Amino acid sequence: MLTGLLRLFAKLPLAWLHSAGLVLGWLTYRASPSYAKRLRENLAESGIPDSQTGLEKLLKSSVLEAGKATTELPAIWFRPQLESAAWVRKVNGWDLVDAVQRQGRGIILLTPHIGCFEVLPQYISLRYPLTVLYRPPRFAALEPAMRAGRMRPDVHLATTDVNGVRQLLKALRKGEAIGILPDQVPGAGDGEWANFFGRPAYTMTLWSRLAQRSGAPVVLIYALRLPHGLGFEVNIEAMPPPEAGETAARHLNRALEALIRRCPEQYLWGYNRYKVPAAASAPPPSPTTDAKPRQST
C-alpha cells in the first residue's frame, strides 16, 4: 500500500513536492519536541551560526530543507530512472570520476547527508555500475518501498554486515563504484570516536579499510537542491589528504565539516549523530565541549 501511494505522489512536479516539504518540515518540527531539541542543539553547538539571529535563520532553513528531503523521495524513487537522473542540472568535477575509473581500481564515493543524496545513485548508475551500502530502516514496513525505490538495473544494495562488506570489496576489485553514507552512526565495533564539530561522535571507518584493501581512491560527492524545484547540482571532489597523526575517523569528519560549512542549511542536523550505539563504550570527556553523546534507543 505504501509503495502504491508513493508511486502516486511521484507523478507530481518536483516543485510541488518541495512546496509540500516546506509544510511537512514545520509540522515535523512542531510535532516532535525531541527532534526539534536535537536539531536546535546540533546547530547551536556546531559553531556555524555566529549569533542568535544567525542561529534562528539557519534553523528555519534547515527545517524547510529537511521537509523537502522527505517529500522529494517519491519522485526520485518511482519516476523512470532517466527522468529522475535528468533532475541533475549541473555536475562539477565529473572528470575526476572518469579519471579514477580509467585506473580500473574502482572508486569509493562518500555521500554525506547533504541535499538530495538519493538522486546520486540514479545519476551515477547510468554511467557506472554502483553498489550502495544499505541499512534496513528501523520500521520494517518501510523496507519494501525503500528497496523498490532504490533498486535499478545497475544499482546493487549491500547490507551492513560481513556479507555486505564482501560485496563492496568484490565490486571494487571489478573496477566498479561503491557508495557509502559516511556520517551514519555505525554499530559497536565498526567505528571509533572522533570529534565532529567539536563533539565526540562515533564515526565509521569502513571506507578507510576498503580503500586500504582495494587501493581504490576515495571521492566526496553531494547533490545540492536548486531553488524553486529546478533540480539538483552535483559536486565532486577528491578526499583531502590526512593531517599528520590523524585517525581515519577524524580525517573523515574534518572533510565532512568542510563540506557542510559550505551549505549548512541542507545538512540533516536533526539526525542523531552523537548517539552512543548499543554495546559501545562512551567516549572519554572531550576537552572542547561539555556535551554528552546520547545513548541509542
Secondary structure, DSSP 8 states (H G I E B T S, - for coil): -HHHHHHHHTTS-HHHHHHHHHHHHHHHHHH-HHHHHHHHHHHHHHT---SHHHHHHHHHHHHHHHHHHHHTHHHHHHS-HHHHHTTEEEEESHHHHHHHHTTTS-EEEE--SBB-TTHHHHHHTTTS-EEEEE---SSGGGHHHHHHHH-BTTEEEEESSHHHHHHHHHHHHTT-EEEE-TTS---TTSEEEEEETTEEEEEE-HHHHHHHHH---EEEEEEEE-GGG--EEEEEEE-----TT--HHHHHHHHHHHHHHHSGGGB-TTS-TTEE-TT-------TT-----EE--
